[in-house]
Amino acid sequence: CDEVCCPFRGPGGGGKPASKGRKEQQGAEHLCSQACGKTLSCGKHQCEMECHKGPCYPCRHLITTELSCFCGATVLEPPLPCSTPPPACPQPCRHTRPCGHPCSDHECHFGPCPPCPTKVSRMCLGGHMVIENLPCHVESIACSRLCGKLLCCLQHTCKEPCHAGPCPGSAVSSSA
């Protein structure tokens, strides 16, 4: 069509920017009756205004239901602006960690909990010693000792630092 469109729509309403014609270079306003359609700051709705320059207005949609924290103890009553986040809640977290330790070390929230800080004892990777006072989320730890496992030659021991799994170089050599 012959309608001069906004730089975001291009001629004929396509998604490519329009080239700047002589009239636009001279500062003439562009004419466009299409909806802006840009995603608003809420991330959920599109701008319904006619095509315009500059930033879009804030979202004017309203939340018409209660908005609560994860545990339901703190509630915000409607109407609320669209981009209103769930309320903060001072109650202890009620999630269950996979390790079984309580989550009461932080407040109610949505999403995953931070790593478990409960202090536990774990055997080192090489099975040499029990290491005390590790945060629960540290699932494996090496001690300061050498591995010392007997290699497959049955004459030497592993000289690598404490590790899990087979010892490096423990396979039988073809020249042995």
LUMKOLSE-940783 format. One record per atom (N, C-alpha, C): x, y, z; residue in one letter. Coordinates in steps of 0.2 Angstrom, whole numbers, plus 5000, padded with zeros to 4 digits. Each point is the difference from the previous one (the first is absolute). Layout:
BEGIN
XYZa;...
***
This chain:
BEGIN
500449945000c;499650065000c;500450065000c;499750064999d;500450065000d;500150045007d;499749975005e;500050035006e;500749995003e;500350065003v;500650005003v;500049975007v;500349955001c;499949965006c;500650025005c;499949985006c;500550015005c;500749964999c;500550025003p;500749964998p;500049935003p;499549985004f;500049935003f;499649964995f;499550024996r;499649964996r;500250004993r;500350054997g;500250004993g;499450004996g;500150014993p;499550004995p;499649945000p;499350015000g;499549945000g;500049975006g;500250025006g;499949975007g;500549955001g;500549994996g;500549945002g;500450025006g;500449955002g;500450015006g;500750044999g;500250014994k;500650034999k;500050085000k;500550035003p;500050075000p;499950034993p;499650065000a;499950034993a;500650044999a;500250014993s;500650054999s;499750075000s;500550045002k;499850075001k;499950044994k;499450014998g;499950044994g;500150075001g;499950044994r;500250075001r;499650045005r;499349985000k;499650045004k;500249985008k;500249945001e;500249995007e;500650035002e;500550014995q;500650035001q;499950075001q;499550034998q;499950075000q;499650025007q;499849945004g;499750015006g;499349995000g;499749984995a;499250005000a;499849945004a;499550005004e;499749955004e;499849944996e;500149945002h;499849944996h;499249995002h;499749974996l;499349995001l;499949925001l;499749985005c;499949935001c;499449995005c;499549964997s;499449995005s;500049935003s;500649964999q;500149945003q;500150005008q;499849955003a;500250005008a;500749995000a;500350035006c;500750005001c;500249935001c;499749965004g;500249935001g;500649985004g;500450055002k;500649985004k;499849975006k;500449955003t;499949975006t;500150065006t;499650005004l;500050055006l;500549985005l;500250045005s;500549985005s;499849955004s;499349985001c;499849955004c;500249934996c;500150004994g;500249944996g;499449954998g;499450025002k;499449964999k;499650034995k;500050074999h;499550034995h;500350044995h;499750024995q;500350044994q;499650075001q;500450054997c;499850075000c;499450004995c;499450035002e;499450004996e;499950074996e;500550045002m;499950074997m;500250004993m;499850054996e;500250014993e;500850005000e;500249984994c;500850015000c;500250075002c;500650005004h;500250065003h;500849995001h;500350065000k;500750015002k;500149995007k;500649985002g;500250005007g;499749945004g;500150005007p;499849945003p;499350005001p;499749945001c;499349995001c;499850025008c;499450015001y;499850015007y;500049945004y;500050015006p;500049945005p;499449964998p;500049935002c;499449964999c;499450025004c;499450014997r;499550025004r;499549955002r;500249934999h;499649955002h;500049995007h;499549975003l;499949995007l;500049935002l;500349985005i;499949935003i;499450005004i;499549964999t;499350005004t;499949955005t;500649965001t;500049955005t;500550015005t;499949975006e;500550005005e;500749984998e;500550035002l;500749984999l;500349995006l;500349935001s;500249985006s;500849985000s;500349995005c;500749975000c;499949935000c;500549964999f;500049934999f;499649965006f;500150025006c;499649965005c;499350035002c;499950064997g;499350025000g;499950055007g;500550015004a;499950045006a;500050074998a;500350034995t;499950074998t;499750004994t;499450055000v;499650004994v;499950084998v;500050014994l;499950074997l;499350004997l;499550045002e;499350004997e;500050044994e;499649984995p;499950034994p;499650075001p;500050044995p;500350004994p;500850025001p;500449974995l;500750015001l;500350014993l;500550054999p;500350004993p;500349944998p;500049994993c;500249944997c;500649975002c;500550045001s;500749985001s;500249995007s;499550005005t;500150005007t;500349935002t;500649995003p;500349945001p;499649975007p;500149945001p;499749975006p;500350035006p;499650015005p;500250035006p;500649965004p;500450045003a;500549985004a;499749975007a;500349945002c;499749975006c;500549995005c;499950015007p;500549995005p;500049935003p;499549964997q;499949935003q;500649964998q;500249955004p;500649964997p;499749964994p;500549984996c;499949964994c;499749935002c;499549984996r;499749945001r;500149944995r;500550024995h;500249954995h;500449945004h;500049954996t;500449945003t;500649994995t;500550005004r;500749984996r;500049934998r;500449984995p;500149934998p;500449975005p;500450035004c;500449975005c;499649985007c;499450045000g;499649985006g;500150055006g;500550054999h;500150055005h;499550055000h;499850045005p;499550055000p;500250064996p;499650044997c;500150064996c;499950065005c;500049995006s;499850065004s;500650055001s;500549994997d;500650055000d;499950064996d;499450004996h;499850064996h;499350014999h;499850064998e;499350025000e;499649964994e;499350015000c;499649974995c;500250034993c;499949964995h;500250034993h;499749954995h;500050024994f;499949964994f;500749984997f;500049944997g;500649984996g;500449955005g;500649984997p;500449965004p;500350035006p;500149965005c;500450035007c;500750004998c;500350045004p;500850015000p;500349935002p;500649994999p;500349935002p;500049995007p;499949945002c;499949985007c;500650025004c;500050045006p;500650025004p;500149955006p;499549965001t;500149955006t;500749975000t;500350005005k;500749975001k;499949925001k;500449964996v;500049935000v;500749975000v;500049945000s;500749965000s;499949964994s;500650004996r;500049964994r;500749964999r;500049944998m;500649964998m;500350044994m;500750005000c;500350034994c;499949954994c;500250034994l;499949964994l;500449945000l;500650005003g;500449945000g;499849955006g;499650025004g;499849955006g;500550005006g;500550065000h;500550005005h;499750025007h;499650055000m;499850035006m;499350045000m;499750015005v;499450045001v;500250075001v;499750044996i;500150075000i;499450035003i;500150045006e;499450035004e;499950074997e;499450025002n;499750074999n;500050034993n;499849954996l;499950024993l;499350034999l;499950054996p;499350024998p;499749944996p;499449985002c;499749944997c;500050004992c;500050064997h;500050014993h;500649974997h;500650005003v;500649974998v;500049935000v;499849974994e;499949935000e;500649955000e;500650034998s;500649964999s;500650055002s;500549975004i;500650045002i;500649955000i;500550034998a;500749965000a;500350025006a;500449955004c;500450025005c;500750024998c;500550015004s;500650034998s;500549944999s;499849945001r;500449945000r;500149984993r;500649964998l;500049974994l;499649945000l;499849984994c;499549944999c;500249945003c;500649974998g;500349945004g;499749944998g;499550004995k;499749934998k;500549964996k;500049945001l;500449954997l;499850004992l;500550014996l;499950004993l;499949934997l;499849994994c;499949934997c;500649965000c;500650035000c;500649965000c;500249975006c;499650025005l;500049975007l;500750015003l;500450054998q;500750025003q;500050075002q;499650044997h;500050075001h;499450035002h;500050065004t;499450035002t;499950074996t;499450025000c;499850064996c;500350065004c;500450044996k;500350065003k;499650074999k;499449994997e;499650064999e;499650025006e;499850075001p;499750025006p;499349965000p;499750005006c;499449975001c;499550014994c;499749954998h;499550004994h;499549955000h;499550014996a;499549944999a;500149964994a;499749954999g;500149964994g;500749965000g;500149974994p;500649964999p;500650055000p;500649975002c;500650045000c;500250014993c;500350064999p;500350014993p;500649954999p;500149984994g;500549954998g;499949935004g;499449985002s;500049945003s;499849944996s;499950024993a;499949944995a;500749974999a;499949934999v;500649964999v;500450034993v;500650015000s;500450024995s;500249944995s;499950024994s;500249944995s;500749985000s;500450045002s;500849995000s;500249975007s;499549985004a;500249985007a;500049925000a;
***
